Amino acid sequence: MFLVGLTGGIASGKSSVIQVFQQLGCAVIDVDVIARHVVQPGYPAHQRIVEAFGTEVLLENGDINRKVLGDLIFNQPDRRHLLNTITHPEIRKEMMKETFKYFLRGYRYVILDIPLLFETKKLLKYMKHTVVVYCDRDTQLTRLMRRNNLNREDAEARINAQLPLKDKARMARHVLDNSGEWSITKRQVILLHSELERSLEYLPLRLGVLTGLAGIASLFYLLTRYLLPSP
């Protein structure tokens, strides 16, 4: 099995691309969902966040108030780094748990939906392939204005707050161009899925695990023969 990191930008069409991959039967892990999961009450990260930032970051039901926490770390690199040191290890643990489940089910690759894949670079080293859902800036702007009912100034501000899609496209191994008709984009997704399915990059890890399991089984058998009395 190998990991495929998929990202995009606001109004680029990433969610629609993810849906196509899912319809094709692909395994998809949403890292944002995991990030929300690991800070729920009862989890280690939740307790550490409260200890680090105080009870003012809590809602009445005990959940983390994401807006308040976001305001606290806004333009404060030290506090943002502190939050990352709390949450990122827990996110990686959950990510690997989910990945292992798909490994056991025989999937050849897993897609990780990571909005800030190239911005944080924390998970890049785990990715065998990287994919960007791209569209040109004018198309992105038009879609965002229409989708969120924004004026041009507000839409441009939101786009400018992110790493430009053209920069992400330069860093990615694969680019899905969603600037035109959806049928064309969907065809690109299907072709990429076929390419990844044909890849043999999943074999080394799977063979390594199987070899390790075979070794453990052999050791167990020898110990059993040695420790148990002969009939």
NUDO-262046 format. One record per residue (C-alpha): x, y, z. Coordinates in steps of 0.001 Angstrom, whole numbers, plus 500000, padded with zeros to 6 digits. Layout:
<atoms>
ATOM       c1       c2       c3
ATOM        X        Y        Z
...
</atoms>
This chain:
<atoms>
ATOM       c1       c2       c3
ATOM   500000   500000   500000
ATOM   501078   503591   499417
ATOM   499685   506982   500387
ATOM   498388   509659   498021
ATOM   498130   513189   499380
ATOM   495366   515203   497712
ATOM   494865   518928   498136
ATOM   493423   521951   496357
ATOM   492167   525400   497195
ATOM   488945   527173   497993
ATOM   486377   526615   495202
ATOM   488818   524495   493199
ATOM   486486   521491   493210
ATOM   488433   519240   495582
ATOM   485330   517918   497331
ATOM   483759   516926   494001
ATOM   486965   515135   492966
ATOM   487014   513261   496283
ATOM   483452   512106   495639
ATOM   484482   510613   492301
ATOM   487362   508726   493921
ATOM   484938   507389   496523
ATOM   482475   506339   493819
ATOM   485341   504422   492202
ATOM   485757   502516   495465
ATOM   488884   504281   496674
ATOM   489846   504556   500323
ATOM   489772   508200   501425
ATOM   490831   509667   504758
ATOM   489827   513258   505550
ATOM   492563   514702   507758
ATOM   490334   517624   508778
ATOM   487794   515136   510183
ATOM   490583   513425   512120
ATOM   491809   516803   513412
ATOM   488334   517543   514806
ATOM   488063   514038   516229
ATOM   491308   514036   518249
ATOM   490384   517212   520170
ATOM   487061   515896   521436
ATOM   486525   515662   525211
ATOM   488145   512555   526654
ATOM   491039   512533   524224
ATOM   494596   513450   525334
ATOM   494858   516413   522958
ATOM   491702   517975   524419
ATOM   493116   517955   527937
ATOM   496483   519325   526808
ATOM   494817   522155   524849
ATOM   492828   523207   527916
ATOM   495977   523082   530048
ATOM   497874   525197   527506
ATOM   495214   527741   526532
ATOM   492773   527786   529439
ATOM   489098   526976   529830
ATOM   488110   530016   527747
ATOM   488646   527867   524643
ATOM   485775   525580   525682
ATOM   482129   525671   524708
ATOM   479465   525015   527334
ATOM   479304   521323   526344
ATOM   483063   520923   526810
ATOM   483978   520885   523125
ATOM   486819   523058   521860
ATOM   485605   526418   520573
ATOM   487493   526409   517292
ATOM   486828   530093   516602
ATOM   488141   531238   519977
ATOM   491174   528972   519695
ATOM   491796   530219   516169
ATOM   491674   533817   517361
ATOM   494159   533027   520128
ATOM   496782   531662   517748
ATOM   496133   534139   514932
ATOM   499367   535991   514124
ATOM   501065   534342   517108
ATOM   503537   531786   515699
ATOM   504635   530557   519139
ATOM   501103   529701   520221
ATOM   500311   528184   516829
ATOM   503425   526021   517136
ATOM   502341   524954   520619
ATOM   498936   523893   519322
ATOM   500554   521977   516477
ATOM   502868   520107   518849
ATOM   499760   518983   520738
ATOM   497534   518000   517835
ATOM   499864   516799   515061
ATOM   501159   513665   516839
ATOM   497592   512625   517651
ATOM   496480   513293   514075
ATOM   499323   511143   512743
ATOM   498399   508305   515111
ATOM   494768   508304   513976
ATOM   495821   508647   510359
ATOM   498042   505577   510620
ATOM   495296   503607   512395
ATOM   492857   504355   509580
ATOM   495496   503585   506969
ATOM   496279   500226   508582
ATOM   492598   499286   508491
ATOM   492562   499853   504737
ATOM   495836   497932   504413
ATOM   494258   494918   506076
ATOM   491306   495179   503692
ATOM   493651   494877   500713
ATOM   493585   498408   499279
ATOM   496529   499241   497052
ATOM   496551   502925   497940
ATOM   494838   505356   500279
ATOM   494000   508979   499506
ATOM   494539   511493   502278
ATOM   492535   514679   501850
ATOM   494919   517276   503313
ATOM   493968   520949   502731
ATOM   497356   522306   503926
ATOM   499544   519563   502473
ATOM   502112   521939   500944
ATOM   501716   524752   503472
ATOM   502648   522791   506605
ATOM   504706   520072   504855
ATOM   504259   517917   507985
ATOM   502774   514952   506132
ATOM   504564   515289   502794
ATOM   507258   512762   503690
ATOM   504640   510039   504065
ATOM   503146   510582   500593
ATOM   504228   508464   497623
ATOM   502120   510627   495278
ATOM   500768   514157   495603
ATOM   497727   515441   493713
ATOM   496430   518997   493332
ATOM   492936   519856   492163
ATOM   493645   522979   490129
ATOM   491652   525668   488388
ATOM   492766   529014   487006
ATOM   492327   532053   489235
ATOM   489494   533640   487232
ATOM   487489   530432   487373
ATOM   488225   530051   491081
ATOM   487114   533624   491742
ATOM   483896   533277   489745
ATOM   482968   529989   491418
ATOM   483669   531342   494893
ATOM   481602   534494   494343
ATOM   478699   532427   493055
ATOM   478948   529653   495641
ATOM   479325   531856   498734
ATOM   477401   534879   497436
ATOM   480455   537120   497890
ATOM   481454   540346   496212
ATOM   484698   540376   494242
ATOM   486758   542056   496983
ATOM   485768   539538   499665
ATOM   486295   536587   497322
ATOM   489757   537818   496337
ATOM   490661   538265   500009
ATOM   489799   534628   500738
ATOM   491762   533360   497755
ATOM   494758   535557   498605
ATOM   494815   534087   502130
ATOM   495801   530711   500647
ATOM   498867   529466   498842
ATOM   498154   530058   495116
ATOM   496964   527002   493233
ATOM   499594   527564   490531
ATOM   502297   527189   493207
ATOM   500732   523993   494534
ATOM   500477   522639   490995
ATOM   504224   523139   490502
ATOM   504960   521107   493630
ATOM   502543   518249   492939
ATOM   503285   515041   491085
ATOM   499803   515001   489530
ATOM   497515   517901   488605
ATOM   493791   517512   487982
ATOM   492759   520583   485991
ATOM   489203   521519   486958
ATOM   489118   524793   485028
ATOM   486732   523547   482353
ATOM   483822   521154   481956
ATOM   483204   518757   484817
ATOM   483098   515777   482456
ATOM   486727   516502   481513
ATOM   487771   516674   485168
ATOM   485954   513445   485957
ATOM   487767   511721   483116
ATOM   491103   512882   484555
ATOM   490183   511402   487941
ATOM   489272   508048   486387
ATOM   492539   507942   484432
ATOM   494595   508798   487526
ATOM   492814   506099   489527
ATOM   493623   503563   486813
ATOM   497274   504635   486834
ATOM   497531   504312   490611
ATOM   495766   500946   490614
ATOM   498199   499599   488003
ATOM   501196   500794   489996
ATOM   503235   498130   491758
ATOM   504410   500576   494429
ATOM   502164   498862   496956
ATOM   504142   495592   496737
ATOM   507284   496331   498814
ATOM   505368   497182   501990
ATOM   502868   494359   501575
ATOM   505609   491812   500900
ATOM   507596   493133   503832
ATOM   504640   492755   506180
ATOM   503863   489271   504894
ATOM   507501   488267   505305
ATOM   507487   489598   508843
ATOM   504287   487737   509687
ATOM   505733   484542   508211
ATOM   508829   484977   510366
ATOM   506736   485464   513492
ATOM   504659   482381   512668
ATOM   507816   480304   512153
ATOM   509268   481514   515446
ATOM   506022   480710   517250
ATOM   506015   477228   515736
ATOM   509613   476546   516800
ATOM   508970   477799   520326
ATOM   505911   475616   520560
ATOM   507853   472553   519411
ATOM   510608   473328   521895
ATOM   508478   474128   524943
ATOM   505712   471556   524601
ATOM   506543   467938   525450
ATOM   506479   465423   522627
ATOM   503530   462992   522692
</atoms>
